[in-house]
Amino acid sequence: MNFTYFIFFVVMVIGTLVITHWAAQRSKTASQFFVASGSLSGMQNGMAIAGDFISAASFLGITGLIALYGYDGFLYAAGFLISYVILLLFIVEPVHRMGTYTVADAVIARFPGNNMRAAVAVSGILISILYMIPQLVASGVLIRLLLGVDYRISVVIIGVLMTVYVAFGGMIATSWVQIIKTVLLMSGTILLVFILLSRMNWDLSSLVDEAVSQSPFEGSYLYPGNMFKNPLEKLSLMLTLILGTSGLPHILIRFLTVNNATQARLSAMSASWIIGLFYLMTLILGIGTAALVENEMLIQSDPSGNLAALLLAEAVGGDFLIAFVMAVAFATIIAVVTGLIFAATSSFSHDLYYHVWKKGKVKDKQQLFVAKIVAGLIGIISILLSIEMDGSNVAFLVSITFAIAASTLFPLLFLTFYWKHFNRVGAYSTLLSGFLVSSILIFTGSEGAGLIPLSNPGIISIPAGFAGGMIGSIISFNRKKVIVNNGGLP
């Protein structure tokens, strides 16, 4: 165990626990616990959104994919960035206007009923748990390197810490952990980029030339086709990433923590600038890793490339720089996992427990108690699902989650907000068709039964989600007309 690494780890844990203790004193009501009483400004919320969205897949996985595959690896970063344009244009204001505590609230505003609330809540919980898996995988790799402990123990350490943050601090602790993470992430990434460029005498073209010469792909490093041989694979991935963000519950509920639509728009716009700058820097870091870290060393340390940023820090700095980059990566994982656990917890306690089970007849104190218990259960489930996933590339695991989110919650929200003929049957059909098609194609893709030669099924499953909702609405509408015209007889 490196003592410098350990000190950075301890400081980060103590700092976040202090924030949680402070937030726990201010999370006494349901409004404070679930949405921080709408007290965040647009800029604060934008920083929290960036902290919630820029995950371990971005900081660790994408840097590694760019280092290993060049152009194709950067497609992940481009997709994540463009997704915020869709979110800003179509989803932010309606969610803020119609929602209260969860995504289900926004749908229920048009389709009242506990069955609908339960369907949306279960979808959100499933997506949140699936997204937690790659974050915990990255945390296991990181803490194993940081503290020299077993991968499984590392996953348990992170999972327990995140559960504590959510259970005791609520949305206030979650938000401030994410804001601080954004500050650390951006400062750490900028520092690493500046050190890298100064080593190359601020000549970016020389850095690119060195990366091209060192890459096993050589002249094709900057061209498509190194990772995705099938053009449809790239199109499907981009469609999945661009639309998937608008179906992620932990991102959507962040727009409920501000008190008006103007602040909600400011949240999305400020987050977009932060995220855009970050992904531009990941491109430089990925190219820098390809230039300065031997490809064989990169693959030997982690075949999926998840340790690229740390190896680059080692190449251009020393123990202190590595420790700082590790702390940044750890803060990244803390913020995202905390947001995911919180999203799943709020959906269960507010939607399933408070509305579906108790019919709204329960006091705040009891609802908050259930939320704390549920946070622990969700943490345990996520740990168990992640514990055997060592060696998986976190960026790829994230793309699977995005495919399900883009095929279910995104078409549900879009059709709910913008199609006047969309109805309750169509809403159920959207969730069912999107989930079934995306799940079947994921598990029987190119490495399974071979139904389609695609690892990312979004190009099929997203239209399936929309088609399911539209067909369900049209059929049920026409059936209703037939019943009415026949005097009430089907």
DRENDO-1510 file (C-alpha; in Angstrom, 1 decimal, always signed):
<recs>
REC; n; res; u; v; w
REC; 1; MET; +0.0; +0.0; +0.0 .
REC; 2; ASN; +1.4; +3.3; -1.1 .
REC; 3; PHE; +1.2; +5.8; +1.8 .
REC; 4; THR; +0.6; +8.8; -0.4 .
REC; 5; TYR; -2.3; +7.1; -2.1 .
REC; 6; PHE; -3.8; +6.1; +1.3 .
REC; 7; ILE; -3.6; +9.6; +2.6 .
REC; 8; PHE; -5.5; +11.0; -0.4 .
REC; 9; PHE; -8.1; +8.2; +0.0 .
REC; 10; VAL; -8.6; +9.0; +3.7 .
REC; 11; VAL; -8.9; +12.7; +3.1 .
REC; 12; MET; -11.6; +12.1; +0.5 .
REC; 13; VAL; -13.6; +9.8; +2.7 .
REC; 14; ILE; -13.4; +12.1; +5.7 .
REC; 15; GLY; -14.4; +15.1; +3.6 .
REC; 16; THR; -17.5; +13.4; +2.1 .
REC; 17; LEU; -18.5; +12.1; +5.5 .
REC; 18; VAL; -18.4; +15.6; +7.0 .
REC; 19; ILE; -20.6; +16.8; +4.1 .
REC; 20; THR; -23.0; +14.0; +4.9 .
REC; 21; HIS; -23.2; +14.8; +8.6 .
REC; 22; TRP; -23.8; +18.5; +7.7 .
REC; 23; ALA; -26.5; +17.5; +5.2 .
REC; 24; ALA; -28.2; +15.1; +7.6 .
REC; 25; GLN; -29.1; +18.0; +9.9 .
REC; 26; ARG; -30.9; +19.6; +6.9 .
REC; 27; SER; -32.8; +16.6; +5.6 .
REC; 28; LYS; -35.6; +16.3; +8.1 .
REC; 29; THR; -38.6; +16.6; +5.7 .
REC; 30; ALA; -39.5; +14.7; +2.5 .
REC; 31; SER; -38.9; +17.9; +0.4 .
REC; 32; GLN; -35.5; +18.4; +1.9 .
REC; 33; PHE; -34.5; +14.8; +1.5 .
REC; 34; PHE; -35.7; +14.2; -2.0 .
REC; 35; VAL; -35.2; +17.5; -3.8 .
REC; 36; ALA; -33.2; +19.7; -1.3 .
REC; 37; SER; -36.4; +21.9; -1.1 .
REC; 38; GLY; -35.6; +23.3; -4.5 .
REC; 39; SER; -32.9; +25.4; -2.9 .
REC; 40; LEU; -30.1; +25.0; -5.5 .
REC; 41; SER; -29.3; +27.7; -7.9 .
REC; 42; GLY; -29.0; +27.0; -11.6 .
REC; 43; MET; -25.2; +27.1; -11.6 .
REC; 44; GLN; -24.9; +25.0; -8.5 .
REC; 45; ASN; -27.3; +22.4; -10.0 .
REC; 46; GLY; -25.4; +22.5; -13.3 .
REC; 47; MET; -22.2; +21.6; -11.5 .
REC; 48; ALA; -24.0; +18.9; -9.6 .
REC; 49; ILE; -25.5; +17.5; -12.9 .
REC; 50; ALA; -22.0; +17.5; -14.4 .
REC; 51; GLY; -20.8; +15.7; -11.3 .
REC; 52; ASP; -23.6; +13.2; -11.6 .
REC; 53; PHE; -23.2; +12.6; -15.3 .
REC; 54; ILE; -19.4; +12.5; -15.8 .
REC; 55; SER; -18.9; +9.0; -14.6 .
REC; 56; ALA; -16.0; +6.5; -14.2 .
REC; 57; ALA; -16.9; +5.4; -17.7 .
REC; 58; SER; -15.9; +8.8; -18.9 .
REC; 59; PHE; -12.8; +9.5; -16.9 .
REC; 60; LEU; -11.4; +6.0; -16.9 .
REC; 61; GLY; -13.1; +4.0; -19.6 .
REC; 62; ILE; -13.3; +6.6; -22.5 .
REC; 63; THR; -9.7; +7.7; -22.0 .
REC; 64; GLY; -8.6; +4.1; -22.3 .
REC; 65; LEU; -10.8; +3.5; -25.4 .
REC; 66; ILE; -9.3; +6.5; -27.1 .
REC; 67; ALA; -5.8; +5.4; -26.2 .
REC; 68; LEU; -6.5; +1.9; -27.5 .
REC; 69; TYR; -8.7; +2.6; -30.6 .
REC; 70; GLY; -8.3; +6.3; -31.4 .
REC; 71; TYR; -11.3; +7.7; -33.4 .
REC; 72; ASP; -13.8; +5.0; -32.4 .
REC; 73; GLY; -13.1; +5.5; -28.7 .
REC; 74; PHE; -13.9; +9.2; -29.0 .
REC; 75; LEU; -17.4; +8.3; -30.3 .
REC; 76; TYR; -18.4; +7.6; -26.7 .
REC; 77; ALA; -17.4; +11.1; -25.6 .
REC; 78; ALA; -19.2; +12.7; -28.6 .
REC; 79; GLY; -22.4; +10.8; -27.9 .
REC; 80; PHE; -22.5; +11.8; -24.2 .
REC; 81; LEU; -21.9; +15.4; -25.1 .
REC; 82; ILE; -24.5; +15.7; -27.9 .
REC; 83; SER; -27.1; +14.0; -25.6 .
REC; 84; TYR; -27.3; +17.2; -23.5 .
REC; 85; VAL; -28.6; +19.1; -26.5 .
REC; 86; ILE; -31.6; +16.7; -26.7 .
REC; 87; LEU; -32.0; +16.9; -22.9 .
REC; 88; LEU; -32.0; +20.7; -23.0 .
REC; 89; LEU; -34.3; +21.1; -25.9 .
REC; 90; PHE; -37.0; +18.6; -25.2 .
REC; 91; ILE; -37.0; +17.2; -21.7 .
REC; 92; VAL; -35.7; +19.7; -19.0 .
REC; 93; GLU; -38.7; +22.1; -18.8 .
REC; 94; PRO; -41.5; +19.5; -18.9 .
REC; 95; VAL; -39.9; +17.4; -16.2 .
REC; 96; HIS; -39.4; +20.4; -14.0 .
REC; 97; ARG; -42.9; +21.7; -14.6 .
REC; 98; MET; -44.7; +18.4; -14.1 .
REC; 99; GLY; -42.5; +16.6; -11.6 .
REC; 100; THR; -42.3; +16.8; -7.8 .
REC; 101; TYR; -39.8; +14.3; -6.4 .
REC; 102; THR; -39.3; +11.6; -9.1 .
REC; 103; VAL; -39.6; +10.9; -12.9 .
REC; 104; ALA; -42.9; +9.0; -12.3 .
REC; 105; ASP; -44.4; +12.3; -11.0 .
REC; 106; ALA; -44.0; +13.9; -14.4 .
REC; 107; VAL; -45.7; +11.0; -16.2 .
REC; 108; ILE; -48.5; +10.7; -13.5 .
REC; 109; ALA; -49.4; +14.4; -14.2 .
REC; 110; ARG; -50.8; +13.2; -17.5 .
REC; 111; PHE; -51.7; +9.6; -16.7 .
REC; 112; PRO; -52.9; +9.4; -13.0 .
REC; 113; GLY; -52.9; +6.0; -11.3 .
REC; 114; ASN; -50.8; +3.9; -9.1 .
REC; 115; ASN; -50.3; +1.2; -11.7 .
REC; 116; MET; -48.7; +3.7; -14.1 .
REC; 117; ARG; -46.6; +5.1; -11.2 .
REC; 118; ALA; -45.4; +1.6; -10.3 .
REC; 119; ALA; -44.4; +0.8; -13.9 .
REC; 120; VAL; -42.3; +4.0; -14.3 .
REC; 121; ALA; -40.8; +3.6; -10.8 .
REC; 122; VAL; -39.7; +0.0; -11.5 .
REC; 123; SER; -38.2; +1.0; -14.8 .
REC; 124; GLY; -36.2; +3.8; -13.1 .
REC; 125; ILE; -35.0; +1.5; -10.4 .
REC; 126; LEU; -33.8; -1.1; -12.9 .
REC; 127; ILE; -31.9; +1.5; -15.0 .
REC; 128; SER; -30.3; +3.0; -11.9 .
REC; 129; ILE; -29.1; -0.4; -10.6 .
REC; 130; LEU; -27.8; -1.4; -14.1 .
REC; 131; TYR; -25.9; +1.9; -14.3 .
REC; 132; MET; -24.4; +1.4; -10.9 .
REC; 133; ILE; -22.6; -1.8; -12.0 .
REC; 134; PRO; -20.0; -0.2; -14.2 .
REC; 135; GLN; -19.4; +2.5; -11.6 .
REC; 136; LEU; -18.7; -0.1; -8.9 .
REC; 137; VAL; -16.6; -2.1; -11.4 .
REC; 138; ALA; -14.4; +1.0; -11.9 .
REC; 139; SER; -14.3; +1.6; -8.2 .
REC; 140; GLY; -13.1; -1.9; -7.5 .
REC; 141; VAL; -10.2; -1.6; -10.0 .
REC; 142; LEU; -9.3; +1.8; -8.6 .
REC; 143; ILE; -9.4; +1.0; -4.9 .
REC; 144; ARG; -7.5; -2.3; -5.6 .
REC; 145; LEU; -4.7; -0.2; -7.1 .
REC; 146; LEU; -5.0; +2.5; -4.5 .
REC; 147; LEU; -5.0; +0.4; -1.3 .
REC; 148; GLY; -3.8; -3.0; -2.6 .
REC; 149; VAL; -6.9; -4.8; -1.5 .
REC; 150; ASP; -8.9; -7.4; -3.3 .
REC; 151; TYR; -11.3; -6.3; -6.0 .
REC; 152; ARG; -14.4; -7.7; -4.2 .
REC; 153; ILE; -13.4; -5.9; -1.0 .
REC; 154; SER; -12.9; -2.7; -3.0 .
REC; 155; VAL; -16.5; -2.9; -4.4 .
REC; 156; VAL; -17.9; -3.5; -0.9 .
REC; 157; ILE; -16.0; -0.5; +0.5 .
REC; 158; ILE; -17.4; +1.9; -2.2 .
REC; 159; GLY; -20.9; +0.4; -2.0 .
REC; 160; VAL; -21.1; +0.8; +1.8 .
REC; 161; LEU; -19.8; +4.4; +1.7 .
REC; 162; MET; -22.2; +5.5; -1.0 .
REC; 163; THR; -25.1; +4.0; +0.8 .
REC; 164; VAL; -24.2; +5.9; +4.0 .
REC; 165; TYR; -24.1; +9.2; +2.0 .
REC; 166; VAL; -27.6; +8.6; +0.6 .
REC; 167; ALA; -29.2; +7.2; +3.7 .
REC; 168; PHE; -28.2; +10.0; +6.0 .
REC; 169; GLY; -27.6; +13.0; +3.8 .
REC; 170; GLY; -30.3; +12.8; +1.1 .
REC; 171; MET; -30.3; +15.1; -1.9 .
REC; 172; ILE; -28.4; +17.8; -0.1 .
REC; 173; ALA; -25.4; +15.6; +0.6 .
REC; 174; THR; -25.7; +14.0; -2.9 .
REC; 175; SER; -25.7; +17.5; -4.5 .
REC; 176; TRP; -22.7; +18.9; -2.6 .
REC; 177; VAL; -20.7; +15.7; -3.1 .
REC; 178; GLN; -21.3; +16.1; -6.8 .
REC; 179; ILE; -20.4; +19.8; -6.9 .
REC; 180; ILE; -17.1; +19.2; -5.1 .
REC; 181; LYS; -16.4; +16.3; -7.4 .
REC; 182; THR; -16.9; +18.5; -10.4 .
REC; 183; VAL; -14.4; +21.1; -9.0 .
REC; 184; LEU; -11.9; +18.3; -8.3 .
REC; 185; LEU; -12.4; +16.6; -11.6 .
REC; 186; MET; -12.1; +19.7; -13.8 .
REC; 187; SER; -9.0; +21.0; -11.9 .
REC; 188; GLY; -7.4; +17.6; -11.9 .
REC; 189; THR; -8.1; +17.0; -15.6 .
REC; 190; ILE; -6.8; +20.5; -16.6 .
REC; 191; LEU; -3.7; +19.9; -14.5 .
REC; 192; LEU; -3.0; +16.6; -16.2 .
REC; 193; VAL; -3.6; +18.1; -19.6 .
REC; 194; PHE; -1.3; +21.1; -18.9 .
REC; 195; ILE; +1.5; +18.8; -17.7 .
REC; 196; LEU; +1.1; +16.6; -20.7 .
REC; 197; LEU; +1.2; +19.4; -23.2 .
REC; 198; SER; +4.2; +21.1; -21.4 .
REC; 199; ARG; +6.1; +17.9; -21.8 .
REC; 200; MET; +5.4; +18.1; -25.5 .
REC; 201; ASN; +6.5; +21.8; -25.6 .
REC; 202; TRP; +2.8; +22.7; -26.2 .
REC; 203; ASP; +2.9; +21.2; -29.6 .
REC; 204; LEU; -0.3; +19.3; -30.0 .
REC; 205; SER; +0.5; +18.1; -33.5 .
REC; 206; SER; +3.7; +16.4; -32.2 .
REC; 207; LEU; +1.6; +14.6; -29.6 .
REC; 208; VAL; -0.8; +13.4; -32.2 .
REC; 209; ASP; +2.1; +12.2; -34.5 .
REC; 210; GLU; +3.6; +10.3; -31.6 .
REC; 211; ALA; +0.3; +8.6; -30.7 .
REC; 212; VAL; -0.1; +7.6; -34.3 .
REC; 213; SER; +3.4; +6.1; -34.5 .
REC; 214; GLN; +3.1; +4.3; -31.2 .
REC; 215; SER; -0.4; +2.8; -31.9 .
REC; 216; PRO; -0.6; -0.7; -33.3 .
REC; 217; PHE; -3.0; +0.7; -35.8 .
REC; 218; GLU; -0.4; +3.3; -36.9 .
REC; 219; GLY; -1.8; +5.3; -39.9 .
REC; 220; SER; -5.4; +4.3; -39.2 .
REC; 221; TYR; -5.3; +5.4; -35.6 .
REC; 222; LEU; -7.2; +8.6; -36.3 .
REC; 223; TYR; -9.7; +6.9; -38.7 .
REC; 224; PRO; -12.9; +4.9; -38.0 .
REC; 225; GLY; -13.0; +1.1; -38.0 .
REC; 226; ASN; -10.4; +0.1; -35.4 .
REC; 227; MET; -13.1; -0.8; -32.8 .
REC; 228; PHE; -16.3; -0.9; -34.8 .
REC; 229; LYS; -16.0; -2.7; -38.1 .
REC; 230; ASN; -19.7; -2.4; -38.8 .
REC; 231; PRO; -20.9; +1.2; -39.7 .
REC; 232; LEU; -24.3; +0.3; -38.2 .
REC; 233; GLU; -22.6; -0.4; -34.9 .
REC; 234; LYS; -21.3; +3.2; -34.8 .
REC; 235; LEU; -24.7; +4.6; -35.7 .
REC; 236; SER; -26.4; +2.5; -33.2 .
REC; 237; LEU; -24.0; +3.5; -30.4 .
REC; 238; MET; -24.3; +7.2; -31.2 .
REC; 239; LEU; -28.1; +7.0; -31.2 .
REC; 240; THR; -28.1; +5.1; -27.9 .
REC; 241; LEU; -25.8; +7.6; -26.2 .
REC; 242; ILE; -27.5; +10.7; -27.6 .
REC; 243; LEU; -31.0; +9.6; -26.5 .
REC; 244; GLY; -30.1; +7.6; -23.4 .
REC; 245; THR; -29.2; +10.5; -21.2 .
REC; 246; SER; -32.8; +11.8; -21.4 .
REC; 247; GLY; -33.9; +8.5; -19.9 .
REC; 248; LEU; -31.6; +8.4; -16.9 .
REC; 249; PRO; -33.6; +8.9; -13.6 .
REC; 250; HIS; -30.6; +10.2; -11.6 .
REC; 251; ILE; -30.0; +13.0; -14.2 .
REC; 252; LEU; -33.7; +13.9; -14.6 .
REC; 253; ILE; -34.5; +14.3; -10.9 .
REC; 254; ARG; -31.7; +16.9; -10.7 .
REC; 255; PHE; -34.0; +19.3; -12.5 .
REC; 256; LEU; -36.4; +19.1; -9.6 .
REC; 257; THR; -33.9; +20.7; -7.2 .
REC; 258; VAL; -34.3; +24.2; -8.6 .
REC; 259; ASN; -37.4; +26.4; -8.0 .
REC; 260; ASN; -38.3; +27.6; -11.6 .
REC; 261; ALA; -37.9; +26.7; -15.3 .
REC; 262; THR; -35.3; +29.4; -15.9 .
REC; 263; GLN; -33.0; +27.9; -13.3 .
REC; 264; ALA; -33.7; +24.4; -14.8 .
REC; 265; ARG; -32.5; +25.7; -18.2 .
REC; 266; LEU; -29.5; +27.3; -16.7 .
REC; 267; SER; -28.7; +24.0; -15.0 .
REC; 268; ALA; -28.6; +22.2; -18.3 .
REC; 269; MET; -26.7; +24.9; -20.1 .
REC; 270; SER; -24.0; +25.2; -17.4 .
REC; 271; ALA; -23.7; +21.5; -17.2 .
REC; 272; SER; -23.3; +21.3; -21.0 .
REC; 273; TRP; -20.3; +23.7; -21.0 .
REC; 274; ILE; -18.6; +21.8; -18.2 .
REC; 275; ILE; -19.2; +18.4; -19.8 .
REC; 276; GLY; -18.1; +19.7; -23.2 .
REC; 277; LEU; -14.8; +21.0; -21.9 .
REC; 278; PHE; -14.2; +17.8; -20.0 .
REC; 279; TYR; -14.8; +15.5; -23.1 .
REC; 280; LEU; -12.4; +17.7; -25.1 .
REC; 281; MET; -9.8; +17.1; -22.5 .
REC; 282; THR; -10.4; +13.3; -22.5 .
REC; 283; LEU; -9.5; +13.3; -26.2 .
REC; 284; ILE; -6.2; +14.9; -25.4 .
REC; 285; LEU; -5.6; +12.5; -22.4 .
REC; 286; GLY; -6.4; +9.5; -24.6 .
REC; 287; ILE; -4.1; +10.6; -27.3 .
REC; 288; GLY; -1.4; +11.4; -24.7 .
REC; 289; THR; -1.7; +7.9; -23.3 .
REC; 290; ALA; -1.3; +6.4; -26.7 .
REC; 291; ALA; +1.8; +8.5; -27.2 .
REC; 292; LEU; +3.6; +8.1; -23.9 .
REC; 293; VAL; +2.4; +4.7; -22.5 .
REC; 294; GLU; +3.4; +1.6; -24.4 .
REC; 295; ASN; +0.3; -0.2; -25.8 .
REC; 296; GLU; +1.5; -3.5; -24.3 .
REC; 297; MET; +1.8; -2.0; -20.9 .
REC; 298; LEU; -1.7; -0.5; -21.2 .
REC; 299; ILE; -3.2; -3.8; -22.1 .
REC; 300; GLN; -1.2; -5.7; -19.4 .
REC; 301; SER; -2.3; -3.4; -16.6 .
REC; 302; ASP; -6.0; -3.7; -17.7 .
REC; 303; PRO; -7.1; -5.2; -21.1 .
REC; 304; SER; -10.1; -2.9; -21.2 .
REC; 305; GLY; -8.1; +0.3; -20.8 .
REC; 306; ASN; -9.6; +1.4; -17.5 .
REC; 307; LEU; -6.3; +2.4; -16.0 .
REC; 308; ALA; -5.2; +4.7; -18.9 .
REC; 309; ALA; -5.5; +8.0; -17.0 .
REC; 310; LEU; -3.5; +6.6; -14.1 .
REC; 311; LEU; -0.7; +5.3; -16.3 .
REC; 312; LEU; -0.5; +8.6; -18.1 .
REC; 313; ALA; -0.2; +10.4; -14.7 .
REC; 314; GLU; +2.6; +8.0; -13.8 .
REC; 315; ALA; +4.4; +8.7; -17.1 .
REC; 316; VAL; +4.3; +12.6; -16.8 .
REC; 317; GLY; +4.4; +13.0; -13.0 .
REC; 318; GLY; +5.0; +10.8; -10.0 .
REC; 319; ASP; +3.4; +9.4; -7.0 .
REC; 320; PHE; +1.8; +12.7; -6.0 .
REC; 321; LEU; +0.2; +13.2; -9.4 .
REC; 322; ILE; -1.0; +9.6; -9.5 .
REC; 323; ALA; -2.5; +10.0; -6.0 .
REC; 324; PHE; -4.3; +13.2; -7.0 .
REC; 325; VAL; -5.7; +11.6; -10.2 .
REC; 326; MET; -6.8; +8.6; -8.2 .
REC; 327; ALA; -8.5; +10.9; -5.7 .
REC; 328; VAL; -10.3; +12.6; -8.6 .
REC; 329; ALA; -11.4; +9.3; -10.0 .
REC; 330; PHE; -12.6; +8.2; -6.6 .
REC; 331; ALA; -14.6; +11.4; -6.2 .
REC; 332; THR; -16.1; +10.8; -9.7 .
REC; 333; ILE; -17.3; +7.3; -8.6 .
REC; 334; ILE; -18.6; +8.6; -5.3 .
REC; 335; ALA; -20.7; +11.3; -6.9 .
REC; 336; VAL; -22.2; +9.1; -9.6 .
REC; 337; VAL; -22.9; +6.1; -7.4 .
REC; 338; THR; -24.4; +8.3; -4.8 .
REC; 339; GLY; -26.7; +9.9; -7.4 .
REC; 340; LEU; -27.8; +6.5; -8.7 .
REC; 341; ILE; -28.5; +5.0; -5.3 .
REC; 342; PHE; -30.5; +8.1; -4.5 .
REC; 343; ALA; -32.6; +7.9; -7.7 .
REC; 344; ALA; -33.5; +4.3; -7.0 .
REC; 345; THR; -34.2; +5.0; -3.3 .
REC; 346; SER; -36.5; +7.9; -4.1 .
REC; 347; SER; -38.4; +5.9; -6.7 .
REC; 348; PHE; -39.0; +3.1; -4.3 .
REC; 349; SER; -39.8; +5.1; -1.1 .
REC; 350; HIS; -41.8; +7.9; -2.8 .
REC; 351; ASP; -43.5; +6.1; -5.6 .
REC; 352; LEU; -43.9; +2.5; -4.5 .
REC; 353; TYR; -44.1; +2.8; -0.7 .
REC; 354; TYR; -45.7; +6.2; -0.2 .
REC; 355; HIS; -48.1; +6.3; -3.2 .
REC; 356; VAL; -48.7; +2.7; -4.3 .
REC; 357; TRP; -48.6; +0.8; -1.0 .
REC; 358; LYS; -49.6; +3.5; +1.6 .
REC; 359; LYS; -51.9; +5.5; -0.8 .
REC; 360; GLY; -50.2; +8.7; +0.5 .
REC; 361; LYS; -51.3; +8.1; +4.1 .
REC; 362; VAL; -48.0; +8.1; +5.8 .
REC; 363; LYS; -46.0; +10.8; +7.7 .
REC; 364; ASP; -42.7; +12.2; +6.4 .
REC; 365; LYS; -40.8; +10.6; +9.3 .
REC; 366; GLN; -41.9; +7.1; +8.3 .
REC; 367; GLN; -41.3; +7.8; +4.6 .
REC; 368; LEU; -37.7; +8.9; +5.3 .
REC; 369; PHE; -37.1; +5.9; +7.5 .
REC; 370; VAL; -38.2; +3.6; +4.7 .
REC; 371; ALA; -35.9; +5.5; +2.3 .
REC; 372; LYS; -32.9; +4.9; +4.5 .
REC; 373; ILE; -33.7; +1.1; +4.7 .
REC; 374; VAL; -34.2; +1.0; +0.9 .
REC; 375; ALA; -30.9; +2.8; +0.3 .
REC; 376; GLY; -29.2; +0.0; +2.2 .
REC; 377; LEU; -31.0; -2.8; +0.2 .
REC; 378; ILE; -30.2; -1.2; -3.1 .
REC; 379; GLY; -26.6; -0.8; -2.1 .
REC; 380; ILE; -26.4; -4.5; -1.3 .
REC; 381; ILE; -28.0; -5.6; -4.5 .
REC; 382; SER; -25.6; -3.4; -6.6 .
REC; 383; ILE; -22.6; -4.8; -4.8 .
REC; 384; LEU; -23.7; -8.4; -5.4 .
REC; 385; LEU; -24.3; -7.7; -9.1 .
REC; 386; SER; -20.9; -5.9; -9.5 .
REC; 387; ILE; -18.7; -8.2; -7.5 .
REC; 388; GLU; -18.0; -10.7; -10.4 .
REC; 389; MET; -17.6; -8.1; -13.2 .
REC; 390; ASP; -13.8; -7.5; -12.8 .
REC; 391; GLY; -12.2; -6.9; -16.2 .
REC; 392; SER; -15.2; -5.5; -18.0 .
REC; 393; ASN; -14.8; -2.2; -19.8 .
REC; 394; VAL; -17.0; +0.3; -17.9 .
REC; 395; ALA; -17.7; +2.4; -21.0 .
REC; 396; PHE; -19.3; -0.6; -22.8 .
REC; 397; LEU; -21.3; -1.5; -19.7 .
REC; 398; VAL; -22.6; +2.0; -19.6 .
REC; 399; SER; -23.7; +1.8; -23.2 .
REC; 400; ILE; -25.9; -1.2; -22.4 .
REC; 401; THR; -27.7; +0.8; -19.7 .
REC; 402; PHE; -28.1; +3.7; -22.1 .
REC; 403; ALA; -29.7; +1.4; -24.6 .
REC; 404; ILE; -32.4; +0.4; -22.1 .
REC; 405; ALA; -33.0; +4.0; -20.9 .
REC; 406; ALA; -33.2; +5.3; -24.5 .
REC; 407; SER; -35.7; +2.5; -25.4 .
REC; 408; THR; -38.0; +2.9; -22.4 .
REC; 409; LEU; -38.0; +6.1; -20.4 .
REC; 410; PHE; -37.0; +8.4; -23.1 .
REC; 411; PRO; -39.7; +7.5; -25.6 .
REC; 412; LEU; -42.2; +7.4; -22.7 .
REC; 413; LEU; -41.3; +11.0; -21.6 .
REC; 414; PHE; -41.1; +12.3; -25.2 .
REC; 415; LEU; -44.5; +11.0; -26.2 .
REC; 416; THR; -46.1; +12.0; -22.9 .
REC; 417; PHE; -44.9; +15.6; -23.4 .
REC; 418; TYR; -45.4; +16.1; -27.1 .
REC; 419; TRP; -48.0; +13.7; -28.6 .
REC; 420; LYS; -51.6; +14.6; -27.7 .
REC; 421; HIS; -53.0; +11.2; -28.9 .
REC; 422; PHE; -50.6; +9.3; -26.6 .
REC; 423; ASN; -52.6; +7.4; -24.0 .
REC; 424; ARG; -52.3; +5.1; -21.0 .
REC; 425; VAL; -52.2; +1.9; -23.1 .
REC; 426; GLY; -49.5; +3.5; -25.3 .
REC; 427; ALA; -47.4; +4.3; -22.2 .
REC; 428; TYR; -47.5; +0.7; -21.0 .
REC; 429; SER; -46.7; -0.5; -24.5 .
REC; 430; THR; -43.7; +1.9; -24.7 .
REC; 431; LEU; -42.1; +0.6; -21.5 .
REC; 432; LEU; -42.8; -3.1; -22.4 .
REC; 433; SER; -41.7; -3.1; -26.0 .
REC; 434; GLY; -38.6; -1.0; -25.4 .
REC; 435; PHE; -37.5; -3.1; -22.5 .
REC; 436; LEU; -38.1; -6.5; -24.1 .
REC; 437; VAL; -36.5; -5.6; -27.5 .
REC; 438; SER; -33.4; -4.0; -25.9 .
REC; 439; SER; -33.0; -6.8; -23.4 .
REC; 440; ILE; -33.4; -9.6; -25.9 .
REC; 441; LEU; -31.0; -8.0; -28.4 .
REC; 442; ILE; -28.4; -7.3; -25.6 .
REC; 443; PHE; -28.4; -10.9; -24.4 .
REC; 444; THR; -28.6; -12.4; -27.9 .
REC; 445; GLY; -26.4; -10.1; -29.8 .
REC; 446; SER; -23.1; -10.7; -31.6 .
REC; 447; GLU; -21.7; -12.7; -28.7 .
REC; 448; GLY; -24.9; -14.6; -28.0 .
REC; 449; ALA; -27.4; -16.3; -30.2 .
REC; 450; GLY; -26.6; -13.9; -33.0 .
REC; 451; LEU; -30.0; -12.4; -33.8 .
REC; 452; ILE; -28.2; -9.2; -34.9 .
REC; 453; PRO; -24.5; -8.5; -35.5 .
REC; 454; LEU; -24.6; -5.5; -33.1 .
REC; 455; SER; -23.3; -5.1; -29.5 .
REC; 456; ASN; -25.4; -1.9; -29.2 .
REC; 457; PRO; -29.0; -2.6; -30.1 .
REC; 458; GLY; -30.2; +1.0; -29.9 .
REC; 459; ILE; -30.8; +1.4; -33.6 .
REC; 460; ILE; -33.5; -1.3; -33.3 .
REC; 461; SER; -34.7; -1.1; -29.7 .
REC; 462; ILE; -35.3; +2.7; -29.6 .
REC; 463; PRO; -37.6; +2.8; -32.6 .
REC; 464; ALA; -39.3; -0.3; -31.1 .
REC; 465; GLY; -40.0; +1.7; -27.9 .
REC; 466; PHE; -41.6; +4.5; -29.9 .
REC; 467; ALA; -43.4; +2.1; -32.2 .
REC; 468; GLY; -44.8; +0.2; -29.3 .
REC; 469; GLY; -46.2; +3.4; -27.7 .
REC; 470; MET; -47.7; +4.7; -31.0 .
REC; 471; ILE; -49.3; +1.3; -32.0 .
REC; 472; GLY; -50.7; +0.8; -28.5 .
REC; 473; SER; -52.2; +4.2; -28.5 .
REC; 474; ILE; -53.7; +3.9; -31.9 .
REC; 475; ILE; -55.2; +0.4; -31.4 .
REC; 476; SER; -56.7; +1.3; -28.0 .
REC; 477; PHE; -58.0; +4.6; -29.4 .
REC; 478; ASN; -59.7; +2.9; -32.3 .
REC; 479; ARG; -61.1; +0.1; -30.0 .
REC; 480; LYS; -62.6; +2.8; -27.8 .
REC; 481; LYS; -64.2; +4.5; -30.8 .
REC; 482; VAL; -65.7; +1.1; -31.9 .
REC; 483; ILE; -67.2; +0.5; -28.4 .
REC; 484; VAL; -68.7; +4.0; -28.3 .
REC; 485; ASN; -70.2; +3.6; -31.8 .
REC; 486; ASN; -71.7; +0.3; -30.9 .
REC; 487; GLY; -73.5; +1.7; -27.9 .
REC; 488; GLY; -71.1; +0.4; -25.3 .
REC; 489; LEU; -70.8; -3.1; -26.7 .
REC; 490; PRO; -67.3; -4.3; -27.7 .
</recs>
